[in-house]
Amino acid sequence: MVALYVSLANSVVENIQSGKLPIGFKMPSIRKFKDQHQISKTTALNCYHLLQEQGWLQSKPQSGFYTSLPYGNQSSPTFPKFKAIIAKPKALRLADIEQDSPFYASQLAPELTPTTLLNRCFKRANSRIDSAINLYPEAQGNPKLIRSLAHHFSQHYFPITESLVITNGCIDSVKTAIEVTTNEGDAIAITSPCFSGLLELLASTKRMVVEIPSNNGQLDLQQLEQHMIQGNIKACLLSANHINPQGICLTVEQKQTLAKLAARYHIAIIEDDVFLELSYTNTSPLPIKHWDKKGWVLWCGSISKTLTPSYRIGWCEPGRFFDQYLKLRQVQFYGVSQPLQNTLHEFIRSGLYLKHLKQLRLTLAKQTKDYYQLLQQHLPTTARLSKALGGMVIWVQIPQLNSQLLFNLAKNEGIYFKPGNEFSSRKLYNDCFRINAGWPITPQQEFDAEANKNIEKRRSKLIKLCELINSNIHY
């Protein structure tokens, strides 16, 4: 016999599928639903919780429950198998992108940045006598900020010491890590597909690359180890959590194995973990660094994705390379902006950062689902979407699509995204593209009329992109 709450949930699903309940429809409150069906509050709660788990309902804080579509049965993107070889990373041509290009770069919409709170923290932190804003910043970084970051990560993610070095963003911390672990002409192992910004960085620093095939969170570790044994690679540059461009995570087993391989063959792993804190669930993943017992992992991150890219504050925990790393920073830089370091320390110390993160994770989970639903409704049925577990990007694959030609068509409409071939130095992923989901595409009650008008424009642009795909699928 089917439980009453299951029967009620099935009825709601049927109404959504038939169109009787449109997507985005506000459902009755738990109390009203209970009274309408003359059931207990527990049964009503169980019904709504089941619908949420299945993806047919979304909960919005202080607003209520709304009908939605589950991620569906779309297949995940397929990834090619190939032999990993040493190659030269291609230097990408930078496109002339308009300022308001929400789908192109992986970043948050301005309305998701707590600007007012940051400004208050800036004023409060830099008006103190001990703020040291009239001195050169310390090479390692503001000791208070280092302590607050170490405490934050140790409390909420994994134990980390105060051997962090503050940098000008994550790419900056990765660049220094590359320079202390390798020389020009050395080959570095990377995942495939690989974030285009890292490929550009490797090209500019005159390093070679070895792309390691990956398939939905499974790196070809056999090929990677073989290159380590043969001495072909001098370091690895990897992401393990909410990997850009797929939004997926490596398995715990793979992370553990990577840490062991680094120690066994004395090969550094530079871990770009910039999306660590943007999990869609209450359980955040652990980085490769967590299993690093010998200091071979240089762990890099920043607040560019979680707070604001304009502050240009990042960090690196360089492990056994700490002395070389700090020495290179001292030679090349005169520190990171002291007032901004003070502000970030105050923002973390006051508890505002943690509060912001909790709300941001909910917001991004909802936004990403909005994107999935729109793409499911408007893309061809052959479309394959990555099942992102966090971050703010979606990887889309459509057989027979030429994403570079699509980009050329879309830019004439003022629409920009990342074509798939930009994520490899080989001729791969041309039937794929990446969409940023960091900007809302569904109007919200808490936004003003002008903001919601801009949101509607964004939504229209994304639908237009889908129309271009449907009308040009056979190039």
Backbone torsions as a table, in degrees:
resi	resn	phi	psi	omega
1	MET	NA	132.1	-178.7
2	VAL	-76.8	132.9	178.3
3	ALA	-61.7	149.9	-176.3
4	LEU	-59.7	-42.5	-177.8
5	TYR	-65.6	-32.0	177.4
6	VAL	-69.3	-42.4	178.6
7	SER	-61.4	-41.5	178.5
8	LEU	-66.6	-40.3	178.7
9	ALA	-63.2	-42.6	178.4
10	ASN	-60.9	-36.6	178.8
11	SER	-65.7	-41.0	177.5
12	VAL	-64.4	-42.7	179.3
13	VAL	-60.1	-44.4	178.9
14	GLU	-59.7	-39.5	179.6
15	ASN	-68.5	-34.7	177.5
16	ILE	-70.1	-44.6	-178.1
17	GLN	-66.0	-32.6	179.9
18	SER	-81.4	-12.3	-178.7
19	GLY	92.2	-2.3	178.6
20	LYS	-63.6	-36.6	172.2
21	LEU	-110.1	105.6	-177.9
22	PRO	-68.7	156.4	176.9
23	ILE	-64.2	133.0	-178.2
24	GLY	91.0	2.5	179.4
25	PHE	-71.7	134.8	179.4
26	LYS	-80.4	120.6	-179.0
27	MET	-79.4	159.1	175.9
28	PRO	-60.9	154.1	175.2
29	SER	-62.9	163.7	178.3
30	ILE	-54.6	-44.2	-178.1
31	ARG	-63.5	-44.7	-178.7
32	LYS	-68.7	-40.2	178.2
33	PHE	-60.7	-39.9	177.9
34	LYS	-61.0	-46.1	-178.3
35	ASP	-68.9	-39.3	-179.6
36	GLN	-60.4	-40.4	-175.0
37	HIS	-101.1	1.3	178.5
38	GLN	53.3	54.3	-179.2
39	ILE	-126.1	171.2	178.4
40	SER	-77.0	160.7	178.3
41	LYS	-62.7	-36.1	179.3
42	THR	-62.4	-42.3	178.6
43	THR	-64.3	-41.6	179.0
44	ALA	-63.2	-43.9	178.9
45	LEU	-62.8	-43.9	179.9
46	ASN	-62.1	-38.8	178.7
47	CYS	-62.4	-49.4	-178.4
48	TYR	-66.7	-38.5	179.0
49	HIS	-64.9	-39.5	178.0
50	LEU	-63.5	-43.5	179.2
51	LEU	-64.5	-35.6	176.3
52	GLN	-65.8	-45.1	-179.6
53	GLU	-61.2	-36.2	-179.1
54	GLN	-81.1	-11.8	178.1
55	GLY	92.1	7.2	-179.1
56	TRP	-86.5	-14.2	176.3
57	LEU	-130.4	147.1	172.9
58	GLN	-123.4	138.7	177.1
59	SER	-100.5	129.3	176.2
60	LYS	-113.2	123.7	-178.3
61	PRO	-53.7	136.3	179.2
62	GLN	59.0	17.7	-178.8
63	SER	-130.4	-48.0	179.4
64	GLY	135.3	-159.2	-177.4
65	PHE	-109.2	138.7	-178.1
66	TYR	-130.6	143.4	178.6
67	THR	-68.6	146.3	179.6
68	SER	-151.6	178.1	176.1
69	LEU	-108.6	138.9	174.2
70	PRO	-68.3	168.8	-179.7
71	TYR	-58.3	-19.6	174.5
72	GLY	85.3	-174.1	-176.8
73	ASN	-102.4	16.7	177.6
74	GLN	-55.9	140.0	177.5
75	SER	-70.7	151.5	174.7
76	SER	-75.9	156.5	177.7
77	PRO	-58.4	147.6	174.8
78	THR	-95.0	151.5	-178.0
79	PHE	-125.6	136.8	-175.6
80	PRO	-70.3	150.6	171.6
81	LYS	-99.8	134.1	-178.7
82	PHE	-155.7	165.4	178.0
83	LYS	-83.7	126.3	-179.8
84	ALA	-74.6	123.5	-178.8
85	ILE	-131.9	161.7	176.3
86	ILE	-74.6	129.9	-178.1
87	ALA	-144.2	165.0	178.0
88	LYS	-92.2	125.6	179.0
89	PRO	-67.5	136.5	-178.7
90	LYS	-80.4	137.4	174.8
91	ALA	-81.9	117.0	-175.1
92	LEU	-77.7	146.3	173.0
93	ARG	-80.4	123.7	-179.2
94	LEU	-74.9	124.4	-179.4
95	ALA	-75.1	150.6	177.0
96	ASP	-81.9	93.4	-171.8
97	ILE	-99.0	137.4	175.8
98	GLU	-69.7	153.5	-177.6
99	GLN	-58.1	-47.1	-178.3
100	ASP	-90.4	76.6	-179.8
101	SER	-124.4	78.3	-169.4
102	PRO	-64.4	-25.4	-173.9
103	PHE	-92.0	-3.3	-170.9
104	TYR	-87.7	-68.3	-177.5
105	ALA	-87.1	148.1	178.7
106	SER	-81.6	90.9	179.4
107	GLN	-151.9	163.1	-178.7
108	LEU	-79.5	152.4	171.8
109	ALA	-67.1	147.7	-179.8
110	PRO	-54.1	-34.0	-177.2
111	GLU	-70.6	-10.7	178.1
112	LEU	-94.2	-2.6	176.8
113	THR	-90.4	126.3	-178.5
114	PRO	-76.8	66.1	-171.9
115	THR	-58.1	-45.4	-177.7
116	THR	-60.8	-44.9	-180.0
117	LEU	-66.5	-39.5	178.0
118	LEU	-63.2	-40.8	179.4
119	ASN	-64.5	-37.5	177.4
120	ARG	-65.7	-42.1	178.5
121	CYS	-65.8	-36.8	177.9
122	PHE	-59.7	-47.8	-178.6
123	LYS	-65.3	-43.6	-177.4
124	ARG	-67.9	-43.3	-174.8
125	ALA	-72.6	-32.7	-173.7
126	ASN	-98.5	5.2	175.5
127	SER	-96.5	-5.0	-179.6
128	ARG	-78.5	152.7	-178.7
129	ILE	-63.6	-35.6	-175.7
130	ASP	-89.9	17.5	-176.7
131	SER	-74.6	-18.2	174.7
132	ALA	56.8	34.2	-178.0
133	ILE	-76.1	-7.5	178.0
134	ASN	-100.5	11.4	-179.0
135	LEU	-120.6	158.2	172.1
136	TYR	-64.1	139.2	178.0
137	PRO	-65.4	152.2	175.9
138	GLU	-68.1	145.8	-174.9
139	ALA	-58.9	-42.4	-179.5
140	GLN	-74.2	-26.7	-177.8
141	GLY	125.3	169.6	178.1
142	ASN	-61.5	118.5	-178.2
143	PRO	-55.8	-35.5	179.4
144	LYS	-65.9	-42.9	178.6
145	LEU	-64.9	-41.9	179.0
146	ILE	-60.1	-43.3	178.8
147	ARG	-64.9	-43.2	-177.5
148	SER	-67.7	-37.5	176.8
149	LEU	-67.1	-45.3	179.9
150	ALA	-60.6	-42.3	178.6
151	HIS	-65.5	-43.3	-179.4
152	HIS	-59.1	-50.6	-178.2
153	PHE	-68.8	-37.5	-179.9
154	SER	-67.2	-35.3	-179.2
155	GLN	-74.2	-35.8	-168.8
156	HIS	-115.7	-10.8	-176.9
157	TYR	-133.0	-76.2	-178.1
158	PHE	-153.2	155.5	-177.3
159	PRO	-63.2	130.8	178.7
160	ILE	-138.6	141.9	-178.8
161	THR	-88.1	179.4	179.2
162	GLU	-90.0	30.4	176.6
163	SER	-94.6	24.3	174.8
164	LEU	-70.9	147.1	172.4
165	VAL	-117.3	125.8	-178.3
166	ILE	-80.5	136.2	-175.8
167	THR	-131.5	177.0	177.2
168	ASN	-90.2	67.0	179.9
169	GLY	92.6	172.3	-175.2
170	CYS	-72.4	-42.2	-180.0
171	ILE	-59.9	-38.1	177.6
172	ASP	-63.4	-43.3	179.8
173	SER	-66.5	-36.9	177.6
174	VAL	-66.5	-41.4	-179.5
175	LYS	-59.5	-46.3	178.3
176	THR	-63.4	-39.4	178.5
177	ALA	-61.8	-40.3	177.1
178	ILE	-61.5	-42.3	-175.3
179	GLU	-72.3	-27.3	179.6
180	VAL	-88.8	-13.2	-177.5
181	THR	-110.6	-14.4	-177.4
182	THR	-142.0	170.6	175.6
183	ASN	-121.7	165.1	176.8
184	GLU	-55.0	136.4	-179.7
185	GLY	91.7	-16.2	177.9
186	ASP	-70.4	152.6	177.6
187	ALA	-97.3	139.3	-180.0
188	ILE	-122.5	131.4	178.7
189	ALA	-77.9	135.4	178.6
190	ILE	-134.4	160.4	174.5
191	THR	-77.3	157.1	176.4
192	SER	-130.0	120.0	3.1
193	PRO	-71.5	156.2	-177.7
194	CYS	-125.0	140.6	178.5
195	PHE	-49.2	128.5	-174.9
196	SER	-60.2	-32.3	179.2
197	GLY	-63.7	-33.6	177.4
198	LEU	-72.8	-36.5	176.0
199	LEU	-63.1	-41.5	177.5
200	GLU	-62.7	-41.2	179.6
201	LEU	-63.5	-44.7	-179.4
202	LEU	-64.8	-37.0	177.2
203	ALA	-65.8	-42.2	-177.7
204	SER	-69.5	-27.2	178.6
205	THR	-93.4	6.6	174.5
206	LYS	60.8	41.9	172.8
207	ARG	-101.6	155.2	172.4
208	MET	-93.4	165.3	-179.4
209	VAL	-131.1	152.9	169.7
210	VAL	-125.1	105.0	-180.0
211	GLU	-76.7	125.0	179.2
212	ILE	-100.2	122.1	-179.8
213	PRO	-57.7	143.4	175.4
214	SER	-137.0	153.0	-178.3
215	ASN	-141.2	97.7	177.0
216	ASN	49.4	56.2	175.1
217	GLY	88.3	9.7	179.1
218	GLN	-124.3	103.7	175.1
219	LEU	-75.5	147.9	175.0
220	ASP	-77.9	82.7	-175.8
221	LEU	-68.9	-21.7	178.0
222	GLN	-66.3	-46.0	177.7
223	GLN	-66.4	-39.7	179.8
224	LEU	-60.7	-46.9	-179.1
225	GLU	-64.8	-36.1	179.5
226	GLN	-61.6	-40.7	177.5
227	HIS	-68.0	-33.2	175.8
228	MET	-65.5	-45.5	-179.7
229	ILE	-60.6	-41.7	-177.2
230	GLN	-78.1	-7.4	179.2
231	GLY	74.8	19.9	-177.8
232	ASN	-74.0	-28.7	-177.2
233	ILE	-116.2	146.5	-179.5
234	LYS	-104.7	-16.0	178.7
235	ALA	-163.5	168.3	174.0
236	CYS	-121.1	141.7	174.2
237	LEU	-121.0	103.8	-170.2
238	LEU	-132.3	151.4	165.5
239	SER	-114.6	145.5	-177.4
240	ALA	-121.5	-18.4	-174.4
241	ASN	-122.9	124.9	179.2
242	HIS	50.1	52.9	-169.9
243	ILE	-59.3	130.9	174.3
244	ASN	-85.0	117.6	25.6
245	PRO	-106.9	3.0	-172.5
246	GLN	-88.7	-25.0	-177.6
247	GLY	80.3	8.9	-177.3
248	ILE	-100.9	173.2	-179.6
249	CYS	-120.4	148.9	168.9
250	LEU	-68.8	154.7	178.4
251	THR	-72.9	159.7	177.0
252	VAL	-58.3	-41.4	-178.9
253	GLU	-61.0	-40.5	-179.5
254	GLN	-69.0	-39.5	177.9
255	LYS	-61.8	-44.8	178.9
256	GLN	-61.3	-43.8	-179.7
257	THR	-63.9	-40.5	179.7
258	LEU	-61.8	-43.1	178.6
259	ALA	-62.7	-39.0	179.1
260	LYS	-67.8	-40.8	179.7
261	LEU	-63.4	-41.3	179.5
262	ALA	-59.9	-43.9	-179.7
263	ALA	-70.7	-38.2	-176.7
264	ARG	-66.5	-41.9	-174.8
265	TYR	-105.0	6.1	178.8
266	HIS	54.0	49.0	179.1
267	ILE	-120.9	123.3	-176.4
268	ALA	-68.5	144.0	170.3
269	ILE	-112.9	118.3	173.8
270	ILE	-91.8	112.6	-174.4
271	GLU	-102.6	112.0	175.3
272	ASP	-86.9	103.4	-173.2
273	ASP	-116.3	40.7	-171.9
274	VAL	-68.0	-20.0	-178.4
275	PHE	-102.4	9.0	-175.9
276	LEU	-48.3	-45.1	-169.2
277	GLU	-86.4	7.8	-175.3
278	LEU	-111.7	42.7	176.4
279	SER	-72.7	143.9	178.2
280	TYR	-81.5	-7.5	179.8
281	THR	-114.0	174.3	179.0
282	ASN	-75.7	-13.6	-179.7
283	THR	-101.5	113.0	179.1
284	SER	-86.5	143.3	178.6
285	PRO	-72.7	163.8	176.7
286	LEU	-99.8	147.2	177.5
287	PRO	-81.7	168.3	173.8
288	ILE	-57.9	-34.6	-177.9
289	LYS	-54.5	-30.8	-178.4
290	HIS	-58.3	-32.7	-177.5
291	TRP	-99.7	8.9	-179.0
292	ASP	-83.5	107.3	-178.0
293	LYS	-97.8	-16.0	-174.4
294	LYS	-113.9	2.4	176.1
295	GLY	80.8	22.7	-179.1
296	TRP	-88.1	-4.6	178.9
297	VAL	-103.7	125.8	174.5
298	LEU	-100.8	108.1	-170.9
299	TRP	-94.7	120.1	-174.2
300	CYS	-119.1	143.9	177.8
301	GLY	-160.4	-177.3	178.2
302	SER	-168.3	177.1	175.5
303	ILE	-100.5	10.5	-176.2
304	SER	-62.8	-32.0	-179.0
305	LYS	-94.5	-28.0	-175.2
306	THR	-93.2	-24.4	-173.1
307	LEU	-130.1	-70.1	177.3
308	THR	-162.0	136.8	177.1
309	PRO	-76.5	-18.2	-174.5
310	SER	-70.0	-23.2	-179.2
311	TYR	-72.7	-25.0	-179.1
312	ARG	52.8	50.9	176.3
313	ILE	-117.8	123.0	176.1
314	GLY	-136.8	-169.9	-178.7
315	TRP	-159.9	163.7	173.3
316	CYS	-144.2	135.0	169.4
317	GLU	-103.4	98.8	-168.0
318	PRO	-82.9	1.3	178.9
319	GLY	59.8	-131.7	-177.6
320	ARG	-68.6	-9.9	-179.1
321	PHE	-96.3	14.2	-173.7
322	PHE	-55.7	-49.2	-176.0
323	ASP	-62.5	-46.4	179.1
324	GLN	-64.4	-38.8	-177.7
325	TYR	-63.9	-48.9	-178.1
326	LEU	-66.4	-38.6	179.5
327	LYS	-61.9	-43.0	179.1
328	LEU	-65.1	-38.4	177.4
329	ARG	-63.0	-39.7	-179.2
330	GLN	-64.8	-36.1	-179.1
331	VAL	-74.9	-40.1	-171.9
332	GLN	-91.1	-24.1	-172.8
333	PHE	-134.3	162.3	173.2
334	TYR	-113.5	38.9	176.4
335	GLY	90.2	-177.5	-179.0
336	VAL	-111.6	146.7	-176.8
337	SER	-40.0	115.8	-178.2
338	GLN	-64.5	-45.3	179.6
339	PRO	-58.7	-37.0	-179.6
340	LEU	-74.2	-35.4	174.1
341	GLN	-62.6	-43.1	177.5
342	ASN	-58.6	-42.7	-177.9
343	THR	-64.5	-45.1	-179.4
344	LEU	-64.7	-41.1	176.3
345	HIS	-57.7	-44.8	-179.9
346	GLU	-64.9	-39.6	-179.3
347	PHE	-64.2	-39.6	178.4
348	ILE	-73.8	-47.2	-176.6
349	ARG	-58.5	-38.1	-176.8
350	SER	-76.8	-7.2	-178.7
351	GLY	87.1	-1.6	-177.8
352	LEU	-69.6	-32.9	-178.6
353	TYR	-65.8	-46.1	-179.6
354	LEU	-63.6	-41.8	177.9
355	LYS	-62.6	-42.4	177.7
356	HIS	-61.4	-43.6	-178.6
357	LEU	-62.3	-41.9	-178.9
358	LYS	-61.1	-43.2	179.0
359	GLN	-71.2	-39.0	-177.6
360	LEU	-63.8	-40.1	179.2
361	ARG	-60.5	-43.9	177.8
362	LEU	-62.1	-43.7	-178.4
363	THR	-63.2	-46.2	-178.7
364	LEU	-67.1	-36.6	177.6
365	ALA	-61.5	-43.3	178.8
366	LYS	-67.6	-46.2	-179.1
367	GLN	-59.2	-44.8	-178.8
368	THR	-62.4	-37.8	177.8
369	LYS	-66.3	-37.3	175.8
370	ASP	-58.8	-42.0	178.9
371	TYR	-65.1	-44.9	178.8
372	TYR	-57.4	-46.3	-177.4
373	GLN	-62.6	-44.6	179.8
374	LEU	-64.3	-44.2	-179.6
375	LEU	-64.9	-39.5	177.4
376	GLN	-61.4	-38.5	-177.0
377	GLN	-73.7	-30.9	-169.4
378	HIS	-114.0	-16.2	178.9
379	LEU	-85.0	163.1	175.5
380	PRO	-59.7	155.4	-178.2
381	THR	-66.6	-16.3	179.1
382	THR	-81.0	-6.1	-176.6
383	ALA	-63.0	141.5	176.4
384	ARG	-119.6	127.7	-176.4
385	LEU	-117.3	135.7	176.2
386	SER	-66.3	144.6	179.1
387	LYS	-93.9	80.2	-175.7
388	ALA	-63.2	137.6	178.2
389	LEU	-102.8	-4.8	-179.1
390	GLY	175.5	-175.2	-177.5
391	GLY	80.6	-148.4	-177.1
392	MET	-150.8	23.9	179.6
393	VAL	-124.8	152.9	177.3
394	ILE	-127.1	131.6	179.0
395	TRP	-100.1	123.3	-175.2
396	VAL	-116.9	133.0	175.8
397	GLN	-123.6	130.9	177.9
398	ILE	-133.0	111.5	-179.2
399	PRO	-52.4	139.0	178.6
400	GLN	74.8	3.1	177.7
401	LEU	-79.5	141.0	169.5
402	ASN	-108.7	97.2	-170.7
403	SER	-68.0	-26.8	178.2
404	GLN	-70.4	-42.1	175.7
405	LEU	-65.8	-37.4	176.4
406	LEU	-61.9	-41.3	178.1
407	PHE	-58.6	-43.2	-179.8
408	ASN	-63.9	-36.9	177.1
409	LEU	-70.1	-43.6	-174.5
410	ALA	-67.9	-36.1	-177.5
411	LYS	-64.9	-25.0	175.2
412	ASN	-67.2	-20.3	177.5
413	GLU	-98.3	5.2	-178.3
414	GLY	75.6	25.7	-178.9
415	ILE	-115.6	129.5	-177.4
416	TYR	-128.9	143.3	175.8
417	PHE	-152.0	-179.7	-179.9
418	LYS	-102.2	113.0	175.6
419	PRO	-64.3	149.0	-174.6
420	GLY	-63.1	-31.6	-176.6
421	ASN	-68.4	-11.1	177.0
422	GLU	-76.7	-6.8	-177.1
423	PHE	-103.2	19.5	178.7
424	SER	-155.7	151.1	172.9
425	SER	-92.3	0.1	176.9
426	ARG	-109.2	173.4	-178.7
427	LYS	-84.3	74.8	-175.8
428	LEU	-131.6	160.9	169.6
429	TYR	65.5	26.1	179.5
430	ASN	-70.9	-17.2	177.5
431	ASP	-94.4	16.5	-177.7
432	CYS	-124.7	160.6	169.9
433	PHE	-153.5	162.3	-179.2
434	ARG	-115.2	136.1	177.7
435	ILE	-116.6	133.9	172.8
436	ASN	-83.6	133.7	179.6
437	ALA	-111.8	22.4	-177.0
438	GLY	-81.7	-5.1	179.1
439	TRP	-113.9	130.3	-178.0
440	PRO	-63.4	145.2	176.1
441	ILE	-122.0	8.3	176.6
442	THR	-123.7	123.5	-179.7
443	PRO	-54.9	145.1	-178.2
444	GLN	-123.8	147.4	179.9
445	GLN	-62.8	-32.6	-175.5
446	GLU	-78.2	-9.0	178.9
447	PHE	-93.8	153.0	178.0
448	ASP	-79.1	176.2	-174.4
449	ALA	-61.6	-40.8	-178.6
450	GLU	-65.5	-41.6	178.9
451	ALA	-63.3	-43.3	179.6
452	ASN	-67.9	-29.7	175.7
453	LYS	-65.3	-42.6	177.3
454	ASN	-65.5	-35.9	177.6
455	ILE	-62.9	-42.8	178.4
456	GLU	-62.4	-37.1	177.5
457	LYS	-63.8	-41.5	177.9
458	ARG	-61.0	-45.9	-179.7
459	ARG	-59.7	-42.7	179.7
460	SER	-63.3	-37.9	179.3
461	LYS	-66.1	-39.1	-180.0
462	LEU	-67.8	-38.8	176.1
463	ILE	-64.5	-40.2	178.1
464	LYS	-61.7	-39.6	177.3
465	LEU	-60.5	-43.0	177.7
466	CYS	-62.5	-38.4	177.8
467	GLU	-64.1	-40.4	177.2
468	LEU	-61.8	-39.4	178.8
469	ILE	-64.5	-46.5	-178.0
470	ASN	-64.2	-33.4	-177.2
471	SER	-88.8	-9.1	-177.8
472	ASN	-131.2	30.3	-174.5
473	ILE	-67.7	-29.6	178.3
474	HIS	-106.3	100.5	-178.8
475	TYR	-86.9	NA	NA
